[in-house]
Amino acid sequence: MLCDDCKEKEAEVHLTAVEAEEIRSVHLCSSCAAIRGVSTDTGELHPGDTPPLADFLAQLGSVGSRPPVTAVTEPCPFCGISAADFRRTGRVGCSQCYVHFEAQLRGLLRRIHGSSQHAGKLYLSEASDLTDRLGQLSSMRRRMKRAIETEDFETAAELRDRIHELEVQE
Amino acid sequence: MSLSAVPVAERGLEWIQGGDEAEIVLSSRVRVARNLQGFPFPGRAGREERADVAERICEAAARAESLDGGVIWRIDDLDPVDREILVERHLVSRDLLADDAGPSTSAFVLAAGEECGLMVNEEDHVRLQSLVGGLELEAAWRRVDRLDEELGALLPFAYHHQFGYLTACPTNVGTGLRASVLIHIPGLVLTKEISRVLEGISQVGLTYRGLYGEGSEVVGNFFQISNQTTLGKTEEDLIEHLGRVTGKVIDYERSARAVLLTEAPSVLEDKVWRAYGILRTARSLGLEEMMNLLSGIRLGVSLKLLKSPRVETLNDILVRGQHAHLERAAGGKLNEHDADVCRATFVRDKLARDEREAGRPPAEGSSDARAADGPPTGG
């Protein structure tokens, strides 16, 4: 049997997933399995790393305990990309797609990254929909500390001023 | 900021002077992907929308302090050889040049000091990048971070409270950050430890590929190692993790070299000297052959089997020995055969010049051949 993803190599990993009350079997070669975050190796992992297979299985397990996810089939109202186009190309068409196809994307992001929650920089533009001021403050304090450690005092001073502005607004 | 009046010929080579661990790590790169709110991503946008996006980004770039005194090149204004030169220097991706028929809406910006730049309308609206010599990931990240802060204040970036920065491909979403090192690990290849190391790299959330990006063949024992995931971790964690794993790979490489020096010194010396001899005398050189021989010389310099050439000279040859660079130097198109002849002449001249500057041929370095590898000899 050939791999479902690359259709070239022999499938070595066989998984059965229950998604949206639908049972789906996936057959992958070891490289495509690795791309999807499924490890076929029981090799050593560094402390703190989540074993990808366990992670994958945990996600499968959690599906049943939640209300079934309904996959969106209508095209994105902003850019018009269809769910089929998205599946075929692996690319979304615009930022609104992340809202429109959120149900599918959340699972996909977990499979790719092992997480669907951003932990990096918070975007501080006024145009952003961000309301978590405390989160912004802690991110900026962290970055200021790092700037001081690396002797980037210009950035540190900029951040200090912005932290002050935010604190005043509180 | 000036608009594409400056030739590309001498731009974007700051990294070749090297940096920390420069004998083993050629360069460190960090890029982040960003998109503008309210516009479809480039792959889905019409030409007018893409042109509008390019205009907004170039306007903001012209106001960004990090890019002060820099240059904007519209891809359309560059001749085909200059375009290829930018690709060969890893300053733009081939995707940036691959706009469909009609005038290109893509552009490329480089800061005056060449420490950072950006690509407009590649897969995402803008990709901010920094390329630095040696193992200097944090320095590269600081530059990109600062540019990102500046542009983010001038342009509305697409951002989602849970998914972070939004990108055309879900594999880049979150931080949008891809950090990579270009590393030279012949010791691991020769001792056949390489597959074990690469397997280890894949298991800790990193990925590897050849010199020319995704899907490219590994030549000259040069590998690019980069983070696989972009969501769920902070930028600093991603950078630190790659730096730490790279440090480990360097340690393994050093151990492998020590083993080679103890177990098979004459084989190693022969390999290094043959590489030098061929590059110093050949009359026709293919690109791949040049890369593989440069790898041998680089190993020899690193192990003090050779006292010259300098690492900077080797980096320079690696860049300028490529096809478009040779065409630019020759002032016209070259077929493969002519390019091989030009390449051999160019390499011979470079090595001869380095010998003259060092005041001696490299032979005198061989007496301390079995000393463990150490810092660059500096010629």
Interface residues (C-beta under 8 A of the other chain):
Chain A: A34 S39 D41 G43 E44 L45 H46 D49 F78 C79 I81 T89 G90 R91 V92 G93 C94 S95 Y98 V99 L105 L108 L109 I112 H113 G114 S115 S116 Q117 H118 A119 G120 K121 Y123 L124 S125 A127 S128 D129 L130 T131 D132 R146 T150 D152 T155 E158
Chain B: N35 Q37 F39 P40 F41 G43 R44 E123 E138 R142 D145 R146 D148 E149 G152 A153 P156 F157 A158 Y159 H160 H161 Q162 F163 G164 Y165 L166 A168 C169 P170 T171 V173 G174 T175 L177 E199 G200 S202 Q203 V204 G205 T229 T230 L231 G232 K233 T234 E235 E236 D237
